């Protein structure tokens, strides 16, 4: 069987986080990147060749806030004109922005999207800003929280002329609503001054493009998921270190400070209004924004909201039982079918897995998912935990020994391309592989199948081997999908680097296959741990042959060491984990070689990721069996498409929710249906039909 070296690098730019494709196929094919990407790392305005997003820093994050000024009228808050039902607010957040070009808008939307919190984006300068924008006809509030993209909502009204999207009457209306309805306000990027309102913060004159933030004692209460004593880098983001000043009628409590003790974020209250202001820029791809988003949403919503946020650590290992190509670090060529993990390698993995759990309790439930090809197994091999046992296939014997240590997923019997097979041949690759798994004593997932090279989904080369073309999911092989369905399959892993195999409108959603809607696709993240490498020397040589100077797609300004390679790669993986999406990363059986005692490439990558993650946060990482993972992603997808809405009656401690389109409902902070506690927060899940409503209790 032949395997692919490197896929077309251009495909890596198809999606945010779309890594270079390294699954199985035939011939190496790395295409040159677009000219604007041929630069050293960090050059502003260019596209990152691996993430497919703008390279940071960029102009918006490093541009100082526009300072606005102007005489304040006598701001006396007066009752709103539509009457009051102030104990009832809509389960929705209001994002106030200064227009579609507002640099803070993507970060605001990402924080809420990741938790699945409904929101409206409103530019008050566009008109229609009156009491009806905030208060419903029955006098209830429309929003449970207000998020400002910047503290003064400044925009360029005409060349060189900057003003606020809210006039003084508009600000007064907003503050009156927040006071009367006890709605919190979050300002994502705030200049520390008195305009348009005073947070009790003043600019110390130390503004810069980077800082290191520390939690105060009060900050540890608000950002309870962050690790005590951690240092949070605020890089590629303009920031205004501030001092606290005494202001009559105002209480200011620092949450984040820099290393000199100057304030970077603070709570403040005045007239019964609760406000949280941060004095540094946000961006959905910046580490500090990703890490702070979870607690900011919890604070803004008072911990009760439609949606839910959890984090996941899923790592699939493809091609168990098969041999793979090996990259020659000297000749930079591939040796076909040159490596198959040994019994020693297999027997070492439970100890590596246990070591990861022990070292990093934040991921205490972690298990590898082994994607097996039963055609490479020998059913006559006896079970044995002795790597030197006499056996027709020592790997098969060792597999029986470690069967209960991992999650096992069918990868088809022989790893064939499923793009053009007829029904009978497709079925012969799927159903028998389940039977082989049972015969081997593997606790298999019965509702999931991974096709060879994630084929059969409309991304293929018409000639079989070679560079692939994306024809879209509508070109999926119906024979393969029907054979999978008739074998009991509901979930098929897809490739997050292939456009259309993930939902660009929803960062946590899977995709219903349009050819067979009974099949649900769960995207997986590729990694740059290439499928054909078995040790650190091969891993770095293969990576540098692409991204180092002189490589096929140079990006870095020097050849990376193994530790640098792991650092860059786990930066990308951390970005995925912090998004809250449950999608797995994947590697291959070559990466499981025990190249030194207790170490494999997969172990090293996972350890580097967990070390980095654990240095910042204690939010637990879930690992699900693939059948459960598919069901979860499918439910989360139906929720995101359901049009769920609701109201929170704070007087009687209840929520009333209604689904427009039907599907799963996820609610945080309330008890109904199936409930579980995650990081101290109750998350409830229950089904609703289209148009159905339900009232549930808030403890």
MOQUIGI-V336940 format. One record per backbone hydrogen bond with DSSP energy under -1.0 kcal/mol. NH is the residue of the N-H (numbers start at 1). CO is the residue of the C=O. If there is no record, write none. Layout:
# MOQUIGI-V336940
nh->NH co->CO
nh->NH co->CO
This chain:
# MOQUIGI-V336940
nh->7 co->21
nh->11 co->8
nh->12 co->9
nh->13 co->10
nh->14 co->11
nh->17 co->51
nh->18 co->15
nh->19 co->17
nh->29 co->6
nh->37 co->34
nh->38 co->35
nh->39 co->37
nh->43 co->40
nh->46 co->43
nh->48 co->53
nh->52 co->48
nh->55 co->46
nh->62 co->58
nh->63 co->60
nh->75 co->73
nh->76 co->74
nh->85 co->139
nh->88 co->85
nh->89 co->648
nh->90 co->141
nh->91 co->646
nh->92 co->90
nh->93 co->118
nh->94 co->145
nh->95 co->120
nh->96 co->147
nh->97 co->122
nh->102 co->99
nh->105 co->102
nh->108 co->104
nh->109 co->105
nh->110 co->106
nh->111 co->107
nh->112 co->108
nh->113 co->109
nh->114 co->110
nh->117 co->112
nh->120 co->93
nh->122 co->95
nh->126 co->123
nh->127 co->124
nh->130 co->128
nh->133 co->130
nh->134 co->131
nh->135 co->131
nh->136 co->140
nh->139 co->136
nh->141 co->88
nh->142 co->134
nh->144 co->92
nh->146 co->184
nh->147 co->94
nh->148 co->186
nh->149 co->96
nh->151 co->189
nh->155 co->163
nh->157 co->155
nh->157 co->161
nh->158 co->161
nh->161 co->158
nh->163 co->155
nh->165 co->153
nh->171 co->167
nh->172 co->168
nh->173 co->169
nh->174 co->170
nh->175 co->171
nh->176 co->172
nh->177 co->173
nh->178 co->174
nh->179 co->175
nh->180 co->176
nh->181 co->177
nh->183 co->178
nh->185 co->274
nh->186 co->146
nh->187 co->276
nh->188 co->148
nh->190 co->278
nh->193 co->191
nh->202 co->243
nh->203 co->192
nh->204 co->241
nh->208 co->239
nh->211 co->234
nh->213 co->232
nh->214 co->257
nh->216 co->255
nh->220 co->216
nh->222 co->218
nh->223 co->219
nh->224 co->222
nh->226 co->223
nh->227 co->616
nh->230 co->227
nh->232 co->213
nh->234 co->211
nh->237 co->209
nh->238 co->61
nh->239 co->208
nh->240 co->279
nh->242 co->263
nh->243 co->202
nh->245 co->200
nh->250 co->247
nh->251 co->269
nh->253 co->267
nh->255 co->265
nh->256 co->265
nh->257 co->214
nh->258 co->262
nh->261 co->258
nh->263 co->242
nh->264 co->256
nh->265 co->256
nh->266 co->277
nh->267 co->253
nh->268 co->275
nh->269 co->251
nh->270 co->273
nh->273 co->270
nh->275 co->268
nh->276 co->185
nh->277 co->266
nh->278 co->187
nh->279 co->264
nh->281 co->238
nh->286 co->283
nh->290 co->286
nh->291 co->287
nh->292 co->288
nh->293 co->289
nh->296 co->292
nh->297 co->293
nh->298 co->294
nh->299 co->295
nh->300 co->296
nh->301 co->297
nh->303 co->298
nh->304 co->301
nh->305 co->668
nh->307 co->666
nh->308 co->115
nh->313 co->622
nh->316 co->585
nh->317 co->369
nh->318 co->587
nh->320 co->371
nh->322 co->319
nh->324 co->339
nh->326 co->335
nh->327 co->532
nh->328 co->333
nh->332 co->328
nh->335 co->326
nh->338 co->335
nh->339 co->324
nh->346 co->342
nh->347 co->343
nh->348 co->344
nh->352 co->348
nh->353 co->349
nh->354 co->350
nh->355 co->351
nh->356 co->352
nh->357 co->353
nh->358 co->354
nh->359 co->355
nh->360 co->356
nh->363 co->360
nh->364 co->361
nh->366 co->363
nh->369 co->315
nh->370 co->407
nh->371 co->317
nh->372 co->409
nh->373 co->320
nh->375 co->413
nh->376 co->373
nh->377 co->374
nh->381 co->378
nh->384 co->397
nh->389 co->386
nh->397 co->393
nh->398 co->394
nh->399 co->395
nh->400 co->396
nh->401 co->397
nh->402 co->398
nh->405 co->402
nh->407 co->368
nh->409 co->370
nh->411 co->372
nh->413 co->429
nh->426 co->422
nh->427 co->423
nh->428 co->424
nh->430 co->426
nh->431 co->427
nh->434 co->430
nh->435 co->431
nh->436 co->432
nh->437 co->433
nh->438 co->434
nh->439 co->435
nh->440 co->436
nh->441 co->438
nh->442 co->437
nh->444 co->442
nh->445 co->408
nh->449 co->491
nh->450 co->410
nh->454 co->451
nh->455 co->452
nh->460 co->469
nh->464 co->461
nh->465 co->463
nh->469 co->460
nh->471 co->458
nh->475 co->472
nh->476 co->473
nh->477 co->456
nh->481 co->477
nh->482 co->478
nh->483 co->479
nh->484 co->480
nh->485 co->481
nh->486 co->482
nh->488 co->485
nh->489 co->484
nh->490 co->447
nh->491 co->447
nh->492 co->520
nh->494 co->522
nh->496 co->524
nh->498 co->495
nh->501 co->498
nh->506 co->503
nh->509 co->506
nh->511 co->521
nh->513 co->519
nh->519 co->516
nh->520 co->490
nh->521 co->511
nh->522 co->492
nh->524 co->494
nh->525 co->584
nh->530 co->528
nh->533 co->530
nh->539 co->535
nh->540 co->536
nh->541 co->537
nh->542 co->538
nh->543 co->539
nh->544 co->540
nh->545 co->541
nh->546 co->543
nh->547 co->543
nh->548 co->544
nh->551 co->548
nh->552 co->545
nh->553 co->546
nh->555 co->547
nh->556 co->547
nh->565 co->561
nh->566 co->562
nh->567 co->563
nh->568 co->564
nh->569 co->565
nh->570 co->566
nh->571 co->567
nh->572 co->568
nh->573 co->569
nh->574 co->570
nh->575 co->571
nh->576 co->572
nh->577 co->573
nh->578 co->574
nh->580 co->577
nh->585 co->314
nh->586 co->525
nh->587 co->316
nh->589 co->318
nh->591 co->588
nh->592 co->589
nh->593 co->590
nh->595 co->593
nh->596 co->599
nh->599 co->596
nh->602 co->591
nh->604 co->600
nh->605 co->601
nh->606 co->602
nh->607 co->603
nh->608 co->604
nh->609 co->605
nh->610 co->606
nh->611 co->607
nh->612 co->608
nh->613 co->609
nh->614 co->610
nh->615 co->611
nh->616 co->613
nh->617 co->613
nh->618 co->225
nh->621 co->362
nh->622 co->311
nh->629 co->625
nh->630 co->626
nh->631 co->627
nh->632 co->628
nh->633 co->629
nh->634 co->630
nh->635 co->631
nh->636 co->632
nh->637 co->633
nh->638 co->634
nh->639 co->635
nh->640 co->636
nh->641 co->637
nh->642 co->639
nh->645 co->658
nh->647 co->656
nh->648 co->89
nh->649 co->654
nh->650 co->87
nh->654 co->649
nh->655 co->696
nh->656 co->647
nh->657 co->694
nh->658 co->645
nh->659 co->692
nh->661 co->642
nh->663 co->688
nh->665 co->686
nh->667 co->684
nh->668 co->305
nh->669 co->682
nh->671 co->697
nh->674 co->685
nh->676 co->683
nh->678 co->681
nh->681 co->678
nh->683 co->676
nh->684 co->667
nh->685 co->674
nh->686 co->665
nh->688 co->663
nh->691 co->659
nh->692 co->689
nh->694 co->657
nh->696 co->655
nh->698 co->653
